[in-house]
């Protein structure tokens, strides 16, 4: 029974970590895109990013949840990692 619990927690933990890693990679790519825009002004990275933040702001609570989703995923991963380590096999 402990193996089933450990497997279920591991799957959830992996899901939240992969979501966090993908969002972190997207943030890093956006950051480098904004830096590249300094040298190549025809790239509309900053305008698109500000438009995205504007749309998220207009959508109220759903936009807020999307904006803080990276933190939610990270802290759920940390919590589930502690649960995973405390399950005795």
FENQUIQUI-V451288 format. One record per residue. N is the residue number from 1. RES is the residue in one letter. SS is DSSP state (A for helix, B for strand, O for the rest). NEAR is the number of other ideal C-beta (glycine too) atoms within 10 Angstrom. D_LAST is the distance of its C-alpha to the last C-alpha in Angstrom with 1 decimal. Layout:
BEGIN
n=N res=RES ss=SS near=NEAR d_last=D_LAST
n=N res=RES ss=SS near=NEAR d_last=D_LAST
END
This chain:
BEGIN
n=1 res=X ss=O near=5 d_last=8.9
n=2 res=X ss=A near=9 d_last=5.8
n=3 res=X ss=A near=9 d_last=6.5
n=4 res=X ss=A near=8 d_last=10.0
n=5 res=X ss=A near=14 d_last=9.6
n=6 res=X ss=A near=16 d_last=8.2
n=7 res=X ss=A near=12 d_last=11.0
n=8 res=X ss=A near=13 d_last=13.5
n=9 res=X ss=A near=18 d_last=13.1
n=10 res=X ss=A near=14 d_last=13.3
n=11 res=X ss=A near=11 d_last=16.4
n=12 res=X ss=A near=16 d_last=18.0
n=13 res=X ss=A near=19 d_last=17.4
n=14 res=X ss=A near=12 d_last=19.0
n=15 res=X ss=A near=14 d_last=21.8
n=16 res=X ss=A near=20 d_last=22.8
n=17 res=X ss=A near=17 d_last=22.7
n=18 res=X ss=A near=12 d_last=24.9
n=19 res=X ss=A near=17 d_last=27.2
n=20 res=X ss=A near=20 d_last=27.5
n=21 res=X ss=A near=14 d_last=28.2
n=22 res=X ss=A near=12 d_last=30.8
n=23 res=X ss=A near=15 d_last=32.6
n=24 res=X ss=A near=13 d_last=32.6
n=25 res=X ss=A near=10 d_last=34.2
n=26 res=X ss=A near=11 d_last=36.7
n=27 res=X ss=A near=11 d_last=37.6
n=28 res=X ss=A near=10 d_last=38.2
n=29 res=X ss=A near=11 d_last=40.3
n=30 res=X ss=A near=15 d_last=42.3
n=31 res=X ss=A near=12 d_last=42.9
n=32 res=X ss=A near=11 d_last=44.2
n=33 res=X ss=A near=16 d_last=46.2
n=34 res=X ss=A near=13 d_last=47.9
n=35 res=X ss=A near=10 d_last=48.6
n=36 res=X ss=A near=11 d_last=50.0
n=37 res=X ss=A near=16 d_last=52.2
n=38 res=X ss=A near=9 d_last=54.0
n=39 res=X ss=A near=7 d_last=55.3
n=40 res=X ss=O near=9 d_last=55.6
n=41 res=X ss=O near=7 d_last=57.0
n=42 res=X ss=O near=5 d_last=57.0
n=43 res=X ss=O near=14 d_last=53.2
n=44 res=X ss=O near=11 d_last=52.5
n=45 res=X ss=A near=17 d_last=49.0
n=46 res=X ss=A near=13 d_last=49.7
n=47 res=X ss=A near=10 d_last=51.7
n=48 res=X ss=A near=12 d_last=49.0
n=49 res=X ss=A near=15 d_last=46.4
n=50 res=X ss=A near=10 d_last=48.6
n=51 res=X ss=A near=11 d_last=49.4
n=52 res=X ss=A near=14 d_last=45.6
n=53 res=X ss=A near=12 d_last=45.3
n=54 res=X ss=A near=11 d_last=48.4
n=55 res=X ss=A near=11 d_last=47.1
n=56 res=X ss=A near=15 d_last=43.8
n=57 res=X ss=A near=11 d_last=45.9
n=58 res=X ss=A near=8 d_last=48.0
n=59 res=X ss=O near=13 d_last=45.1
n=60 res=X ss=O near=9 d_last=44.2
n=61 res=X ss=A near=7 d_last=40.7
n=62 res=X ss=A near=9 d_last=39.4
n=63 res=X ss=A near=16 d_last=40.8
n=64 res=X ss=A near=12 d_last=39.2
n=65 res=X ss=A near=12 d_last=35.7
n=66 res=X ss=A near=13 d_last=36.2
n=67 res=X ss=A near=14 d_last=37.5
n=68 res=X ss=O near=10 d_last=34.5
n=69 res=X ss=A near=13 d_last=31.9
n=70 res=X ss=A near=17 d_last=30.9
n=71 res=X ss=A near=11 d_last=30.0
n=72 res=X ss=A near=13 d_last=28.1
n=73 res=X ss=A near=20 d_last=26.0
n=74 res=X ss=A near=17 d_last=25.4
n=75 res=X ss=A near=12 d_last=24.4
n=76 res=X ss=A near=17 d_last=22.1
n=77 res=X ss=A near=20 d_last=20.4
n=78 res=X ss=A near=13 d_last=20.1
n=79 res=X ss=A near=13 d_last=18.8
n=80 res=X ss=A near=20 d_last=16.1
n=81 res=X ss=A near=15 d_last=15.1
n=82 res=X ss=A near=11 d_last=14.6
n=83 res=X ss=A near=13 d_last=12.6
n=84 res=X ss=A near=16 d_last=10.4
n=85 res=X ss=A near=10 d_last=10.0
n=86 res=X ss=A near=8 d_last=9.4
n=87 res=X ss=O near=14 d_last=6.5
n=88 res=X ss=O near=7 d_last=3.8
n=89 res=X ss=O near=6 d_last=0.0
END
